[in-house]
Amino acid sequence: MEDLYPSRKNNKPEIIERKDPVIHSHPTEKGPLSDEQVNFYQKNGFLQIENFFSEEEVSKMQRGIFELQDSSKDVESDKVIREPQSDEIRSVFHVHNDDEYFKKVTNDQRILDIVHYLLGSDVYIHQSRINYKPGFTGKEFDWHSDFETWHVEDGMPRMRAISLSIALSDNYTFNGPLMLIPGSQNYFVSCVGETPEDNYKESLKKQKLGVPDQNSLRWLAENGGGISVPTGKAGAITLFESNTMHGSNGNITPYSRNNLFLVFNSVENQLVQPFSGGKERPEFIAVREGTRSLSFN
C-alpha cells in the first residue's frame, strides 16, 4: 500500500498537507451535532461538549477508574503503564475489552452516533485506556499527532479515526489539561528518527519518537489558532481528529486530572502492516483482531 504520510524516514522534518477529509459524512447528511459544532470541528480539528455525562454517570466512572487503579497496583502486566521514574500508574490499556463496565461506556449510543457521523461509517475501537495524572506528580505528555504513531507503528492507512477524551476530573488551566493546536489537523508533520523494535515499551512512558520538531510546532501554532486549552467540569467530552496536534503539561498542583481515552477507527480504515517496516504492536495497543463494528440504532 502506498504510504501517503511518510514519517521517520528522512533526516529532516517536513510538513505535508492533509489528503483526507476531516469529516467523512456527506455534507448534506444531518447528524447528532449542530451546524455550529460541525463547523467548529471542521475548522479546528476538535470539539468539546460540556455536561455530556450526568453527575451520576460521572460518579460511576470515577469509582470504576479508581477501583481499576487499586486492583492494578501490584499487577505485572504490559497493559499497566507506570511513570518512568516511579511505580505510579500512568495508564491502564484495553479497558473496553477487559472491563465489563467500561465496555458499556464504549457502546454508549450517544457517543457512537457522533463518531459514526464524523467518520461516515461503522466504527470499532482501535485503542482504549484510562489516563491518571495525580496531583503533584503527574507527568507531561509531549506534543504529538496520534495518527503519526498509529500510521508508522501500527499501519493505520488514512486519517479516518477519532480520539475521545472523557473528563473524569475537573480540567483547569493549571492541572495539566489537554492542549490542542487548532487547524493542525490539516497538516501532517513528518518526523525524524528510526523506530526501534518494541518502541512502545518506552514511548508509553515518555514519547521520544514521533514528536514534532520545534520549528514545525511553531509553524502550526502561528498558522493556525495558537493553542487551545479546553477546560471545564468532569463529564465533558473532547473529540479530536486523529491528526490534531496535542499534548499536556505535568501536574504540580493538588488537583488530579484523569480521563477515559477511547479511539474509534472506521471499519474501512483497518490496519495494514506498519509503515515503519517493523513488527506489529500488541493487540492491547492497536486492535487488529477485535475489529467487529460497534452497534448502532
C-alpha positions in Angstrom: 0.0 0.0 0.0 1.3 3.5 -0.9 2.5 5.5 2.1 0.7 8.8 1.8 2.1 10.1 5.0 5.8 9.1 5.3 7.4 9.8 8.6 10.7 8.8 10.4 12.3 8.0 7.1 14.2 11.2 6.3 16.9 13.1 8.2 14.8 16.4 8.3 11.2 17.1 9.2 8.6 18.0 6.6 5.1 19.4 6.7 2.7 17.6 4.4 -0.8 18.8 3.5 -3.7 16.5 4.6 -5.0 14.2 1.9 -8.2 13.0 3.7 -11.4 14.8 4.6 -11.8 15.9 8.2 -15.5 14.9 8.2 -16.3 11.9 6.2 -20.1 12.0 6.1 -21.8 13.6 3.1 -22.2 17.4 3.6 -26.0 17.2 3.3 -26.3 14.4 5.8 -27.8 15.5 9.2 -26.3 14.1 12.3 -26.4 14.5 16.1 -24.3 17.6 16.1 -25.5 21.2 15.4 -24.2 23.1 12.4 -22.1 25.2 14.7 -20.5 22.2 16.3 -19.8 20.6 12.9 -18.2 23.8 11.6 -16.1 24.2 14.7 -14.8 20.6 14.4 -14.1 21.0 10.7 -12.1 24.2 11.3 -10.3 23.4 14.5 -9.9 19.6 14.5 -11.6 19.1 17.9 -14.8 19.7 19.7 -15.6 19.9 23.4 -19.1 19.1 24.6 -19.7 20.1 28.2 -22.0 18.2 30.6 -22.2 15.3 28.2 -22.4 12.8 31.1 -24.6 13.3 34.1 -23.2 13.6 37.7 -24.4 10.1 38.4 -22.7 8.7 35.3 -19.5 10.6 36.2 -19.6 9.2 39.7 -19.9 5.6 38.4 -17.0 6.2 36.0 -14.8 7.7 38.7 -15.4 4.8 41.0 -14.6 2.5 38.1 -11.2 4.1 37.3 -10.1 4.1 40.9 -11.2 0.6 41.6 -9.2 -0.4 38.5 -6.2 1.6 39.7 -6.3 -0.1 43.1 -6.7 -3.6 41.6 -3.7 -2.9 39.3 -1.2 -1.6 41.8 0.6 -4.9 42.3 -0.1 -6.3 38.8 2.8 -7.0 36.5 1.2 -6.5 33.0 2.2 -4.8 29.8 -1.2 -3.2 29.9 -0.4 -1.3 33.1 1.9 1.6 32.3 3.9 3.2 35.1 5.6 6.5 35.3 9.2 6.5 34.0 10.7 7.4 37.4 8.2 5.7 39.8 5.8 2.9 40.2 2.8 5.2 40.0 0.3 4.1 37.3 0.2 6.3 34.3 -2.3 4.4 32.1 -4.3 1.2 32.0 -4.9 -0.1 28.5 -7.6 -2.2 26.7 -10.3 -1.4 29.2 -13.0 -1.6 26.6 -12.3 -5.3 26.3 -11.1 -6.3 29.8 -13.6 -4.4 32.0 -17.4 -5.0 31.7 -18.3 -1.6 32.9 -16.1 0.3 30.6 -17.2 -1.9 27.7 -20.7 -0.5 28.3 -19.4 3.1 28.3 -17.7 2.4 25.0 -21.0 1.3 23.5 -22.9 4.4 24.7 -25.2 5.2 21.8 -24.8 9.0 22.2 -21.0 8.6 21.6 -21.5 6.2 18.7 -23.9 8.4 16.9 -21.4 11.2 16.9 -18.3 9.2 15.8 -20.4 7.4 13.2 -21.4 10.7 11.7 -17.9 12.2 11.7 -16.2 9.1 10.3 -19.0 8.3 7.8 -19.0 4.6 8.5 -19.3 1.9 11.1 -16.5 2.0 13.7 -14.5 -0.2 16.0 -12.3 0.5 19.0 -8.6 0.9 17.9 -7.4 1.6 21.4 -8.7 2.4 24.9 -7.1 3.4 28.1 -7.5 5.3 31.4 -5.0 8.0 31.9 -4.2 9.1 35.5 -2.5 12.4 36.2 -2.4 12.7 40.0 -1.8 15.9 41.8 1.9 17.0 42.4 3.4 14.0 40.5 1.5 13.6 37.2 3.9 13.8 34.2 3.5 15.5 30.9 2.5 14.0 27.5 4.7 15.5 24.8 3.3 17.2 21.7 2.3 14.6 19.0 -0.2 13.6 16.4 -1.9 10.3 17.3 -2.1 9.5 13.6 1.6 9.8 13.1 2.2 7.0 15.7 -0.7 4.8 14.5 0.4 5.2 10.9 4.1 4.5 11.4 3.9 1.9 14.2 0.5 0.3 13.6 -0.2 0.6 9.9 -3.3 2.8 10.0 -3.6 3.8 6.4 -5.6 7.1 6.4 -6.8 9.9 8.7 -10.2 8.4 9.5 -10.1 7.9 13.2 -11.2 10.0 16.2 -9.8 10.2 19.7 -12.3 10.8 22.5 -11.3 12.0 26.0 -13.9 11.8 28.7 -13.0 14.1 31.6 -13.3 12.3 34.9 -11.9 15.2 37.0 -12.3 18.9 36.6 -10.0 20.4 34.0 -8.3 23.7 34.9 -5.7 25.6 33.0 -3.2 24.7 35.6 -3.5 20.9 36.3 -2.0 19.5 33.1 -5.1 19.7 30.8 -5.2 18.7 27.2 -3.7 21.3 24.9 -4.5 21.3 21.2 -3.3 23.3 18.2 -6.4 24.4 16.2 -6.1 23.8 12.5 -3.2 21.4 12.9 -5.4 18.5 11.6 -4.8 19.8 8.1 -1.0 19.3 8.2 1.0 16.1 8.8 4.4 16.6 10.4 6.8 14.1 9.0 9.2 13.4 11.9 12.8 12.2 12.1 14.3 9.2 13.8 14.2 5.5 13.0 11.7 3.5 15.0 13.4 0.8 17.2 11.8 -2.6 17.9 9.3 -2.6 20.7 9.5 1.2 20.9 6.1 1.2 22.7 7.7 -0.1 25.9 9.4 3.3 26.3 7.1 5.6 24.3 4.0 4.8 26.5 6.0 6.2 29.5 7.6 9.1 27.6 7.4 9.6 23.9 10.6 10.5 22.1 9.9 9.5 18.5 7.0 10.9 16.6 7.4 14.1 18.5 7.5 17.1 16.1 10.4 19.5 16.0 10.1 22.9 17.5 10.0 24.8 14.2 7.1 22.7 12.9 5.2 23.2 16.1 5.8 26.9 16.0 4.6 27.0 12.4 1.4 25.1 13.2 0.6 27.4 16.1 1.4 30.6 14.2 -0.5 29.5 11.1 -3.5 28.0 13.0 -5.3 29.3 16.0 -2.5 29.3 18.5 -3.0 26.8 21.4 -6.4 25.9 22.8 -7.0 24.5 26.3 -10.5 23.1 26.8 -11.3 23.4 30.5 -14.5 22.5 32.4 -16.2 20.1 34.8 -15.9 16.3 34.9 -18.4 14.8 32.5 -17.3 16.8 29.5 -16.0 15.1 26.4 -13.4 16.3 23.9 -13.4 14.7 20.4 -10.3 15.4 18.4 -9.3 14.3 14.9 -6.6 11.7 14.8 -4.0 14.1 13.3 -4.7 17.1 15.6 -1.5 18.1 17.4 -1.9 17.9 21.1 -0.1 17.4 24.4 -0.3 18.3 28.1 2.0 19.7 30.8 2.9 18.0 34.0 0.6 18.5 37.1 2.3 20.1 40.1 -1.0 21.2 41.6 -3.0 19.4 44.3 -5.8 18.7 41.8 -5.7 15.4 39.8 -6.6 15.2 36.1 -7.9 11.8 35.0 -9.7 10.7 31.8 -11.0 7.8 29.9 -9.5 7.8 26.4 -11.2 5.9 23.5 -10.1 5.8 19.9 -12.7 5.0 17.2 -11.5 3.9 13.8 -13.5 3.4 10.7 -14.1 -0.2 9.7 -13.0 0.9 6.2 -9.6 2.0 7.6 -8.4 -1.1 9.3 -4.7 -1.6 10.0 -2.2 -3.0 7.5 1.5 -3.7 8.1 3.2 -0.9 10.0 4.7 1.7 7.6 7.9 1.7 9.7 8.5 -1.8 8.3 8.7 -3.1 11.9 6.6 -5.7 13.6 3.0 -5.1 14.7 2.4 -3.7 18.2 0.4 -5.8 20.7 -3.4 -6.0 20.4 -3.9 -4.1 23.6 -2.4 -1.0 21.9 -3.5 -1.5 18.4 -6.6 -3.7 17.8 -6.4 -6.0 14.8 -8.5 -9.0 15.9 -11.4 -7.3 17.7 -12.5 -5.1 14.8 -16.2 -6.0 14.9 -18.4 -3.0 14.3 -19.9 -1.4 17.4 -23.7 -1.4 17.2 -25.8 1.4 16.1 -29.6 2.0 16.3 
